[in-house]
Amino acid sequence: MLLVGVDIIEFSQIEKPLVKYGQRFKKLVYTEREISVCEKCTNSVSAYAERFALKEASMKAFGTGAANGIYWSQIEYLGNNQKTLNFTGKSKSFIEENKITNVSFSISSSNSFSVAVVVLS
């Protein structure tokens, strides 16, 4: 089985809730470790956007979107050349139940957009 998800997000789509809701938004979407990594980045909005795009692309690959008990914070990317996504909760259960043994992804950013592709097999 090959599952693919793609997402693109404009930085302003992340910047608005970061400014309006602050920690409340961050804790809803990101893990504590992701927040720590993003806050150390020169362009934290870009770092948050990259992770959001990866989370959305993952959920699209699952075929669930943000539903069925799978939440953004259950998908973690720490970056720093780490080519690993960490799954917890229902997202981890999905991986195990569907016997997914390979998770590949790519992210790219411009001055105002981040795009992510996730392939599960």
RAFENUR-V630908 format. One record per residue. N is the residue number from 1. RES is the residue in three letters. D_LAST is the distance of its C-alpha to the last C-alpha in whole Angstrom. Layout:
N | RES | D_LAST
N | RES | D_LAST
This chain:
1 | MET | 6
2 | LEU | 5
3 | LEU | 6
4 | VAL | 9
5 | GLY | 12
6 | VAL | 15
7 | ASP | 18
8 | ILE | 22
9 | ILE | 25
10 | GLU | 28
11 | PHE | 30
12 | SER | 32
13 | GLN | 30
14 | ILE | 29
15 | GLU | 33
16 | LYS | 35
17 | PRO | 33
18 | LEU | 33
19 | VAL | 37
20 | LYS | 38
21 | TYR | 36
22 | GLY | 35
23 | GLN | 34
24 | ARG | 34
25 | PHE | 31
26 | LYS | 30
27 | LYS | 29
28 | LEU | 28
29 | VAL | 25
30 | TYR | 25
31 | THR | 25
32 | GLU | 28
33 | ARG | 26
34 | GLU | 25
35 | ILE | 28
36 | SER | 30
37 | VAL | 28
38 | CYS | 29
39 | GLU | 32
40 | LYS | 33
41 | CYS | 32
42 | THR | 34
43 | ASN | 33
44 | SER | 31
45 | VAL | 30
46 | SER | 28
47 | ALA | 26
48 | TYR | 26
49 | ALA | 25
50 | GLU | 22
51 | ARG | 21
52 | PHE | 21
53 | ALA | 19
54 | LEU | 16
55 | LYS | 17
56 | GLU | 17
57 | ALA | 14
58 | SER | 12
59 | MET | 14
60 | LYS | 14
61 | ALA | 10
62 | PHE | 11
63 | GLY | 14
64 | THR | 16
65 | GLY | 18
66 | ALA | 20
67 | ALA | 21
68 | ASN | 21
69 | GLY | 21
70 | ILE | 19
71 | TYR | 21
72 | TRP | 20
73 | SER | 22
74 | GLN | 19
75 | ILE | 17
76 | GLU | 18
77 | TYR | 19
78 | LEU | 22
79 | GLY | 22
80 | ASN | 24
81 | ASN | 22
82 | GLN | 19
83 | LYS | 16
84 | THR | 15
85 | LEU | 14
86 | ASN | 16
87 | PHE | 15
88 | THR | 18
89 | GLY | 19
90 | LYS | 18
91 | SER | 15
92 | LYS | 14
93 | SER | 15
94 | PHE | 12
95 | ILE | 9
96 | GLU | 11
97 | GLU | 12
98 | ASN | 9
99 | LYS | 8
100 | ILE | 5
101 | THR | 6
102 | ASN | 5
103 | VAL | 7
104 | SER | 9
105 | PHE | 12
106 | SER | 15
107 | ILE | 18
108 | SER | 22
109 | SER | 25
110 | SER | 28
111 | ASN | 32
112 | SER | 31
113 | PHE | 27
114 | SER | 24
115 | VAL | 20
116 | ALA | 17
117 | VAL | 13
118 | VAL | 10
119 | VAL | 7
120 | LEU | 4
121 | SER | 0
